[in-house]
Amino acid sequence: MDYNALLGEIQKKHFRPIYFLMGEEAFFIDQLSKLIEETALDEAERSFNQTVLYGSDVNTQQVVSEAKRYPMMAERVVIIVKEAQHLRDLDKLEAYAENPQPSTVLVFAYKHKKLDKRKKISKLLAKHHVLFESKRIYDNQVPAWIERMLKQQGYQANAKAIQMIAESLGTDMGRIHSELNKLSLIVPKGDIIDEQIIEANIGISKDFNNFELCNAINRRDFAKAIRIQKYFAANPKDNPLVVTSGILYRNFRILMLMAQAKANRVPENALAKEAGVSPWQAKDYLPALAHFDVRRIARIMAYLRETDMRSKGVNNAGTSDADLLKELLFKIFYQ
């Protein structure tokens, strides 16, 4: 079962006996655990019927013992095991998984790891309960997630606003969720979120950000790129070079995929699919194909790797991040 289907089921108060939430992306595990915690019991019922355990403090047998108790003046008992990745004896959950207490909702938050799906306990959980794998979101999936989150909160956003958030916050889903919640407290429901709203309320400049820097490079606008570099130099805490170089590398990786596809005579309307981006994102990359061929992009990607290493102190005699970015831009435009 996927994340949105699980959310919908829990919101309807259709609960399963066991939820085993595992995987690399902690955000989705936290969201599902929190929703169960908030909806499975009324506030007055929680003091007697809800228990939070920590995998570093208990063993599986203790968890099972808690799960077997009966509710007091409530429909169910809720047991949430945080840091469940520290449990060493999960095989002892097998007997309980085969015959769970019907009035108990047992939740395991098993972060940054996965169960071995060949094991009996994994097969039992997958067949009879919920075995959810929280997979890390890739860069090219973030804009769609932002758009979906905003729609769930009753908002629409234009493409530039979505891209500004994605480029600035990366794949940090927790931070993205926090910033979008902040917007929901400020922006009236039904309003269209644009770049001015993002600049005013999230603190991302609509004119001086990594998204605009990529656009300036892709359109061969050196003057604008240097203006952005100067803004970054004046605001280094908000614009760390390690983030900028990563976003630039992603930009040129997408351009490389497009340039290779174009060289192989792939039609222009199919280049977005070849590069793994949406059609509306592709319009920001297509102009660059007139300026950057495969060979030049490969050379620029080498410059980017070199800059990243120098920003971390490798073969760097003391050049500042601001000067490293300025030097990189000269190489991108003129070498």
BALUMFI-388454 format. One line per 3 residues: for each residue x, y, z of N, C-alpha, C. Coordinates in steps of 0.2 Angstrom, whole numbers, plus 5000, padded with zeros to 4 digits. Each point is the difference from the previous one (the first is absolute). Example, Ala and Ser with C-alpha at 12.3 -4.5 7.8 and 13.67 -1.06 7.14 Angstrom:
<recs>
5066 4972 5039 4996 5006 5000 5004 5006 5000 | 4998 5005 4996 5004 5006 5001 4996 5005 5003
</recs>
This chain:
<recs>
5004 4994 5000 4996 5006 5000 5004 5006 5000 | 4999 5005 4996 5004 5006 5000 4998 5005 5005 | 5004 5005 5000 4999 5005 5006 4993 5004 5000
4998 5002 4994 4994 5004 5000 4994 4995 5001 | 5000 4994 4998 4995 4995 5002 4999 4999 5007 | 5006 4999 5003 5001 4999 5007 4997 5006 5004
5002 5006 4998 4997 5006 5003 4993 5000 5000 | 4997 4999 4994 4993 5000 4999 4996 4995 5005 | 5003 4994 5000 4997 4995 5004 5000 5002 5008
5006 5003 5002 5000 5002 5007 4996 5006 5002 | 4999 5004 4995 4996 5006 5001 4992 4998 5001 | 4999 4994 4997 4993 4997 5000 4999 4996 5006
5006 5000 5004 5000 4996 5006 4999 4992 4999 | 5002 4998 4995 5001 4993 4998 5007 4998 5002 | 5001 4997 5006 5006 4998 5003 5002 4993 4999
5006 4998 4999 5003 4993 4999 5003 4998 5007 | 5000 4994 5001 5003 4998 5007 5008 5002 5000 | 5004 4999 4995 5007 5002 5000 5002 5004 4994
5003 5005 5001 5003 5005 4995 5008 4999 5001 | 5003 4998 4995 5008 5000 5000 5002 5004 4995 | 5002 5006 5002 5002 5006 4996 5008 5000 5000
5003 4999 4994 5007 4999 5000 5003 5004 4993 | 5006 5001 5000 5003 5003 4994 5004 5006 5002 | 5003 5003 4994 5005 5005 5000 4997 5007 5002
4994 5001 4998 4997 5007 5001 4996 5000 5006 | 5003 5004 5005 4997 5000 5007 4993 5004 5000 | 5000 5005 4995 4994 5004 5000 4993 4996 4999
5000 4996 4996 4993 4996 4999 4999 4996 5006 | 5005 4997 5003 4999 4996 5006 4997 5004 5005 | 5003 5006 5001 4998 5004 5006 4993 5003 4998
4998 5001 4994 4993 5003 4999 4995 4994 5001 | 5001 4994 4998 4996 4995 5001 4999 4998 5008 | 5006 5000 5003 4999 4999 5007 4997 5005 5004
5001 5006 4998 4997 5006 5003 4992 5000 4999 | 4998 4998 4994 4993 5000 4998 4996 4994 5004 | 5003 4995 5001 4997 4994 5004 5000 5003 5007
5005 5003 5003 5000 5002 5007 4995 5005 5001 | 4998 5004 4995 4995 5006 5001 4993 4997 4998 | 4999 4995 4997 4993 4998 4998 4998 4994 5003
5004 4995 5002 4998 4994 5002 4996 5000 5007 | 5002 5005 5004 4997 5001 5006 4998 5007 5001 | 4994 5001 5004 4999 5007 5002 5005 5002 5006
5000 5007 5001 5005 5002 5004 4999 4998 5007 | 4994 4999 5002 4998 4997 5007 5002 4993 5001 | 5000 4996 4994 5002 4993 5001 5007 4999 5000
5004 5004 4998 5008 4999 4999 5003 4998 5006 | 4999 5003 5006 5004 4999 5006 5000 4993 5002 | 4994 4996 4999 5000 4993 5002 5001 4995 4994
5000 5003 4994 5000 4995 4995 5005 5001 4994 | 5004 5005 5001 5005 5001 4995 5007 5000 5004 | 5005 4996 4997 5007 4999 5003 5005 5002 4994
5005 5004 5002 5005 5001 4995 5006 4996 5003 | 5003 4996 4996 5006 4996 5002 5006 5002 4995 | 5006 4999 5003 5006 5001 4996 5004 4994 4999
5002 4998 4993 5003 4994 4999 5007 4999 5003 | 5003 5006 5002 5006 4999 5004 4999 4998 5007 | 4994 5001 5003 4999 4999 5007 4996 4993 5001
4997 4997 4995 4996 4994 5001 5002 4995 4995 | 4998 4994 5001 5000 4994 4996 4994 4998 4997 | 5000 4996 4995 4993 4998 4996 4995 4997 5005
5003 4996 5004 4995 4997 5005 4996 5005 5004 | 5004 5005 5003 4997 5005 5003 4994 5004 4996 | 5002 5001 4994 4995 5003 4995 4994 4996 5000
5001 4993 4999 4994 4996 4999 4996 5000 5006 | 5003 5000 5006 4996 5000 5006 4996 5006 5001 | 5003 5006 4998 4996 5006 5000 4994 4999 4995
5001 4997 4994 4995 5000 4995 4994 4995 5002 | 5001 4996 5004 4995 4995 5002 4995 5002 5006 | 5002 5006 5002 4995 5002 5006 4994 5003 4997
4995 5000 5004 4993 5002 4997 4999 5008 5002 | 4996 5003 4995 4998 5007 5001 4996 5001 5007 | 5001 5006 5002 4996 5003 5006 4995 5005 4998
4994 4999 5000 4995 5005 4998 5002 5003 4993 | 5002 4996 4995 5001 5002 4994 5000 4994 4995 | 4999 5002 4993 5000 4995 4995 5006 4996 4999
5006 5003 5001 5006 4997 4999 5006 5002 5004 | 5005 4997 4999 5007 5002 5003 5004 5001 4995 | 5004 5006 5001 5005 5002 4994 5007 4999 5003
5005 4996 4997 5007 5000 5002 5004 5002 4994 | 5004 5005 5002 5004 5003 4995 5008 4999 5002 | 5003 4996 4996 5007 4998 5001 5005 5005 4996
5003 5005 5003 5004 5004 4996 5007 4998 5001 | 5004 5002 4995 5007 4997 4999 5000 4992 5000 | 4995 4997 4997 4999 4993 4999 5006 4997 4997
5004 5003 4996 5006 4997 4997 5005 4998 5005 | 5000 5002 5006 5004 4997 5006 4998 4994 5003 | 4994 4997 4998 4998 4994 5003 5004 4994 4997
5002 4996 5004 5005 4995 4997 4996 4993 4999 | 4994 4999 5002 4997 4993 5000 4993 5000 4997 | 5000 5003 4994 4994 5001 4997 4996 4994 4998
5004 4994 4999 4998 4994 4999 4994 4998 5005 | 5001 5002 5006 4995 4998 5005 4993 5004 5000 | 5000 5004 4994 4993 5003 4999 4996 4995 4996
5003 4995 4997 4996 4995 4995 4994 4998 5003 | 5000 4997 5006 4994 4997 5004 4995 5005 5000 | 5002 5006 5003 4995 5005 5000 4997 5002 4994
5004 5001 4995 4997 5002 4993 4995 4995 4997 | 5001 4993 5002 4996 4995 4998 4993 5000 5004 | 5000 5003 5006 4994 5000 5004 5000 5007 5004
4999 5005 4997 5001 5007 5003 4993 5001 5005 | 5001 5005 5004 4995 5002 5005 4995 5004 4995 | 4994 4999 4999 4996 5004 4995 4999 5007 5003
5000 5001 5006 4999 5007 5003 5006 5004 5000 | 5006 4998 4998 5006 5003 5000 5002 5003 4993 | 5003 5006 5000 5003 5003 4994 5007 5000 5002
5005 4996 4997 5007 5000 5001 5004 5003 4995 | 5004 5005 5001 5003 5004 4995 5008 5000 5001 | 5003 4998 4995 5008 5000 5001 5002 5005 4995
5004 5005 5003 5004 5005 4996 5007 4997 4999 | 5002 4997 4994 5006 4997 4999 5004 5004 4995 | 5003 5005 5002 5003 5005 4996 5007 4998 4997
5001 5002 4994 5007 5000 4996 5002 4992 4999 | 4996 4996 5001 5001 4993 4999 4994 4996 4997 | 5001 4994 4998 4995 4996 4997 5000 4993 5003
4995 4997 5001 5000 4993 5001 5002 4996 4994 | 5003 4994 5002 5002 4995 4994 4993 4997 4998 | 4998 5001 4994 4993 4998 4998 5000 4993 4999
5006 4996 5000 5000 4993 5000 4998 4997 5006 | 5000 5003 5006 4999 4997 5006 4992 4999 5001 | 4999 4996 5005 4993 4998 5001 4996 5006 5003
5003 5004 5004 4996 5005 5003 4998 5006 4995 | 5005 5001 4995 4998 5004 4995 4994 4998 4995 | 5000 4994 4999 4995 4997 4996 4993 5000 5004
5000 4999 5006 4994 5000 5004 4998 5007 5000 | 5004 5005 5001 4998 5007 5001 4997 5002 4993 | 5003 4998 4995 4998 5002 4993 4993 4997 4998
4999 4994 5002 4994 4997 4998 4994 5001 5005 | 5001 5001 5006 4994 5001 5005 5000 5007 5003 | 5005 5004 4999 5000 5006 5004 5003 5006 4995
5003 5005 5002 5003 5005 4996 5007 5000 5001 | 5004 4999 4994 5007 5000 5000 5001 5006 4995 | 5002 5006 5002 5000 5005 4996 5008 5002 4999
5002 5001 4994 5007 5002 4999 5000 5008 4998 | 5003 5004 5004 5000 5007 4999 5007 5001 4996 | 4999 5001 4993 5006 5001 4996 5002 5008 4999
5006 5001 5000 5003 5006 4999 4997 5003 4993 | 4998 5007 5001 4998 5003 4994 5006 5003 4996 | 5000 4999 4993 5005 5003 4996 4998 5007 4998
5006 5004 4998 4999 5007 4998 4994 5001 4996 | 5000 4996 4994 4995 5001 4995 4993 4999 5002 | 4999 4997 5006 4993 4998 5003 4998 5005 5005
5004 5005 5002 4998 5005 5005 4995 5005 4998 | 5001 5003 4994 4994 5004 4998 4993 4997 5000 | 5000 4994 4998 4993 4997 5000 4998 4999 5007
5004 4999 5004 4998 4999 5007 4998 5006 5003 | 5003 5006 4999 4999 5006 5002 4993 5002 4998 | 4999 4999 4993 4993 5002 4997 4995 4996 5004
5001 4993 5001 4995 4996 5003 4998 5002 5007 | 5006 5002 5004 4999 5002 5007 4996 5007 5000 | 5001 5004 4995 4996 5007 5000 4993 4998 4999
4999 4996 4995 4993 4998 4998 4996 4998 5006 | 5003 4995 5004 4997 4997 5006 4998 5006 5005 | 5004 5005 5000 4999 5006 5004 4995 5005 4997
4998 4999 4994 4995 5004 4997 5003 5006 4996 | 5006 4999 4998 5004 5005 4996 5002 4998 4993 | 5001 5005 4996 5004 4999 4993 5006 5004 5000
5005 4998 4996 5006 5004 5000 5002 5000 4993 | 5003 5006 4998 5003 5000 4993 5006 4996 5000 | 5003 4998 4993 5005 4996 4999 5007 5003 5003
5001 5007 5000 5006 5003 5003 5000 4999 5007 | 4994 5001 5003 5000 5000 5008 5002 4993 5002 | 4997 4995 4997 5001 4993 5002 5008 4998 4998
5003 5003 4995 5007 4998 4998 5004 5004 5005 | 4998 5006 5002 5004 5004 5005 5001 4996 5007 | 4994 4997 5002 5000 4996 5006 5005 4994 4999
4999 4996 4995 5003 4994 4999 5008 5001 4999 | 5002 5005 4996 5007 5002 5000 5003 5002 5006 | 4996 5004 5004 5003 5002 5006 5001 4995 5006
4994 4996 5001 5000 4995 5005 5002 4993 4998 | 5001 4999 4994 5002 4993 4998 4995 4995 5002 | 5003 4994 5002 4996 4994 5002 4999 5000 5007
5000 5005 5004 4999 5000 5007 4992 5001 5001 | 4997 4994 5000 4993 5000 5000 4997 5003 5007 | 5003 4999 5005 4998 5003 5007 5000 5008 4999
5005 5003 4998 5001 5007 4999 4995 5003 4995 | 4999 4996 4994 4995 5002 4996 4993 5000 5003 | 4998 4995 5003 4994 4999 5004 4999 5006 5005
5005 5002 5003 5000 5005 5005 4999 5007 4997 | 5003 5001 4995 5000 5007 4996 4993 5000 4997 | 4997 4995 4997 4993 5000 4997 4995 5001 5006
5001 4997 5005 4995 5001 5006 5000 5007 5002 | 5006 5003 5000 5001 5008 5002 4996 5004 4995 | 5000 4998 4993 4997 5004 4995 4992 4999 5002
4998 4994 5002 4993 4999 5001 4997 5004 5005 | 5004 5002 5005 4998 5005 5005 4999 5007 4998 | 5004 5002 4995 5000 5007 4997 4996 5001 4994
5000 4995 4996 4997 5002 4993 4992 4997 5000 | 4995 5004 4998 4993 4998 5000 4999 4994 4996 | 4996 4996 5002 4998 4994 4996 4998 5002 4993
5002 4996 4995 4998 5002 4993 5004 5004 4996 | 5005 5004 5004 5004 5004 4997 5005 4996 4996 | 5003 5003 4994 5005 4997 4996 5007 5003 5003
5004 4995 5002 5006 5002 5003 5005 5001 4994 | 5003 5006 5000 5005 5002 4995 5007 5001 5003 | 5005 5003 4996 5006 5001 5002 5001 5005 5005
4995 5005 5000 5000 5006 5005 4998 4997 5007 | 4996 4996 5000 4998 4997 5006 5005 4996 5003 | 5004 4996 4996 5005 4996 5002 5006 5004 5003
5001 5006 4996 5006 5004 5003 4998 5004 5006 | 4994 5002 5001 4998 5003 5006 4999 4996 5006 | 4998 4993 4999 4999 4996 5006 5004 4995 5001
5004 4997 4995 5005 4995 5001 5007 5003 5000 | 5001 5006 4998 5007 5003 5000 5004 4998 4994 | 4997 4997 4995 5004 4999 4994 4999 5005 4995
5006 5004 4998 4999 5005 4995 4997 4998 4993 | 4995 5003 4998 4998 4998 4993 5004 5002 4995 | 5005 5004 5001 5005 5002 4994 5007 4997 5001
5002 4999 5007 5006 4998 5001 5000 4993 5004 | 5000 4995 4996 4999 4993 5003 5003 4995 4995 | 5001 4994 5002 5004 4995 4996 4996 4998 4994
4993 5001 5000 4996 4999 4994 5001 5005 4995 | 5001 5006 5002 5001 5006 4995 5007 4999 4998 | 5005 4998 5004 5007 4999 4998 5000 4995 4994
4997 4994 5001 4999 4995 4995 4997 5003 4993 | 4995 5004 5001 4997 5003 4994 5004 5005 4997 | 5004 5004 5004 5005 5004 4996 5005 4997 4997
5003 4994 5002 5005 4996 4997 4997 4997 4994 | 4994 4997 5000 4997 4997 4995 4998 5005 4994 | 4999 5006 5002 4999 5005 4994 5006 5004 4999
5005 4998 5002 5007 5004 4999 5000 5007 5002 | 4996 5002 5005 5000 5006 5003 5005 5001 5005 | 5006 5002 4998 5006 5000 5005 4999 5006 5005
4997 5006 4998 5000 5005 5004 4995 4999 5006 | 4994 4996 4999 4996 4998 5005 5003 4995 5004 | 5004 4995 4998 5003 4995 5004 5005 5003 5005
5003 5005 4998 5005 5004 5004 4996 5004 5005 | 4995 5003 4999 4996 5004 5005 4997 4995 5005 | 4998 4994 4998 4998 4995 5005 5006 4998 5004
5006 4999 4997 5006 4998 5004 5002 5005 5005 | 4999 5006 4998 5002 5006 5005 4994 5000 5006 | 4994 4998 4998 4995 5000 5006 5002 4994 5004
5002 4994 4997 5002 4994 5004 5006 5002 5005 | 5004 5004 4997 5006 5002 5004 4998 5004 5006 | 4995 5004 4999 4998 5005 5005 4996 4996 5005
4997 4994 4999 4995 4997 5004 5003 4992 5000 | 5006 4999 5003 5003 4993 4999 4996 4995 5004 | 4997 5002 5006 4997 4995 5004 4993 4997 4997
4997 5004 4996 4994 4998 4997 5001 4997 4993 | 5007 5000 4998 5001 4998 4993 5007 4996 5000 | 5001 4995 5004 5006 4996 5000 5002 4997 4993
5007 5000 4999 5002 4998 4994 4999 4993 4999 | 5000 4996 5005 4999 4993 4999 4993 4998 4997 | 4995 5004 5002 4993 4999 4998 5000 5003 4992
5003 5006 4999 5000 5002 4993 5003 4996 4995 | 5006 4997 5002 5004 4995 4996 4996 4994 4998 | 4996 4998 5005 4996 4994 4999 4995 5001 4996
4996 5006 5000 4995 5001 4996 5002 5002 4993 | 5006 5003 4999 5003 5001 4993 5002 4993 4997 | 5003 4996 5004 5001 4993 4998 4994 4996 4997
4995 5001 5004 4993 4997 4998 4998 5003 4993 | 5001 5007 5000 4998 5003 4994 5003 4997 4993 | 5007 5000 5001 5004 4997 4994 4999 4993 4999
4998 4996 5005 4999 4993 4999 4994 4999 4996 | 4995 5004 5001 4994 5000 4996 5001 5002 4993 | 5004 5006 5000 5002 5002 4993 5004 4995 4996
5004 4996 5004 5004 4995 4996 4995 4994 4998 | 4995 4998 5004 4996 4995 4997 4996 5003 4994 | 4998 5006 5000 4996 5003 4995 5005 5001 4993
5006 5002 5002 5005 5001 4994 5001 4993 4997 | 5001 4995 5004 5001 4993 4997 4994 4998 4996 | 4994 5001 5003 4994 4998 4996 5000 5003 4994
5001 5007 5000 5000 5004 4994 5005 4997 4995 | 5006 4999 5002 5005 4997 4995 4998 4994 4997 | 4995 4996 5004 4998 4994 4997 4993 5000 4996
4999 5007 4999 4994 5002 4996 4993 4998 5003 | 5000 5001 5007 4994 4999 5003 4996 5007 4999 | 4993 5000 4998 4997 5006 4999 5000 5004 5006
4999 5007 4999 5001 5005 5005 4994 4999 5006 | 4994 4998 4997 4995 4999 5005 5000 4994 5005 | 5005 4996 4998 5002 4994 5004 5006 5000 5005
5003 5006 4999 5007 5001 5004 4998 5000 5007 | 4995 5003 5003 4998 5000 5007 5000 4993 5003 | 4997 4996 4996 4999 4993 5003 5007 4997 5000
5004 5001 4995 5007 4997 5000 5004 5003 5006 | 4999 5006 5002 5004 5003 5006 4996 4999 5007 | 4994 4997 5000 4997 4999 5006 4997 5006 5003
4998 5005 4996 4997 5006 5003 4993 5001 4996 | 4996 5004 5003 4993 5001 4998 5001 5005 4994 | 4995 5000 4995 5000 5004 4994 5000 5008 5002
4997 5002 5006 5000 5007 5001 5007 5002 5003 | 5004 4995 5003 5007 5001 5002 5004 5000 4994 | 4999 4996 4995 5004 5000 4995 5002 5006 4996
4994 5005 5000 5001 5006 4997 5006 5005 5003 | 5002 4998 5006 5005 5004 5003 5007 4997 4998 | 5000 4994 4997 5006 4997 4998 5001 5000 4992
4995 5000 4996 5001 5000 4993 5004 5005 4997 | 4999 5007 5002 5004 5005 4997 5008 4999 5001 | 5002 4996 5005 5007 4999 5001 5003 4995 4995
4996 4996 4997 5002 4995 4995 5003 5004 4994 | 4999 5006 4999 5003 5004 4994 5007 5002 5002 | 5001 5000 5007 5007 5003 5002 5005 4994 5002
4997 4995 5003 5004 4995 5003 4999 4993 4997 | 5005 4997 4997 5000 4993 4997 5003 4995 5005 | 5000 4994 4998 5002 4995 5005 5007 5001 5002
5004 5002 4996 5007 5000 5002 5001 5006 5005 | 4997 5006 4998 5001 5006 5005 4996 4998 5007 | 4995 4997 5000 4996 4998 5006 5005 4996 5004
5003 4995 4997 5004 4995 5004 5006 5004 5003 | 5003 5005 4996 5005 5004 5003 4998 5005 5006 | 4994 5002 4999 4997 5004 5006 4998 4996 5006
4998 4994 4999 4999 4996 5006 5007 4998 5003 | 5005 5000 4997 5007 4999 5003 5001 5006 5004 | 4999 5006 4997 5001 5006 5004 4996 5000 5006
4994 4998 5000 4996 5000 5006 5002 4995 5005 | 5003 4994 4998 5003 4996 5005 5006 5003 5003 | 5004 5003 4996 5006 5003 5003 4998 5006 5005
4995 5004 4998 4998 5005 5005 4997 4997 5006 | 4996 4995 5000 4998 4997 5006 5005 4998 5004 | 5005 4996 4998 5006 4998 5004 5004 5006 5003
5001 5005 4996 5004 5006 5002 4996 5003 5006 | 4993 5000 4999 4996 5004 5006 5000 4996 5006 | 5003 4993 5000 5000 4996 5006 5008 5000 5002
5004 5004 4997 5007 5001 5002 5005 4996 4996 | 4998 4996 4995 5005 4996 4996 5003 5004 4995 | 5007 5001 5000 5003 5004 4995 4998 5007 5000
4999 5003 5006 4997 5007 5000 5005 5003 5005 | 5003 5005 4998 5005 5004 5004 4996 5006 5004 | 4994 5000 5000 4997 5005 5003 4995 5004 4996
4998 4998 4994 4995 5004 4996 4993 4999 5003 | 4997 5006 5001 4993 5000 5003 4995 4997 4996 | 4994 4998 5003 4995 4997 4996 4997 5005 4995
5000 5006 5002 4997 5005 4995 5005 5000 4994 | 5006 5000 5001 5005 5000 4994 5000 4994 4996 | 4999 4994 5004 5000 4994 4996 4994 5000 4996
4994 5003 5002 4994 5000 4995 5001 5004 4995 | 5003 5006 5001 5002 5005 4994 5004 4996 4995 | 5006 4997 5003 5004 4997 4995 4997 4994 4996
4995 4997 5003 4996 4994 4997 4996 5003 4995 | 4997 5006 5001 4995 5003 4995 5004 5002 4994 | 5006 5003 5001 5005 5002 4994 5001 4994 4996
5002 4994 5003 5001 4994 4997 4994 4997 4996 | 4994 5000 5003 4994 4998 4997 4999 5004 4993 | 5001 5007 5001 4998 5004 4994 5005 5001 4995
5007 4999 5002 5005 5002 4995 5005 4995 4999 | 5000 4994 5003 5005 4995 4999 4997 4994 4996
</recs>
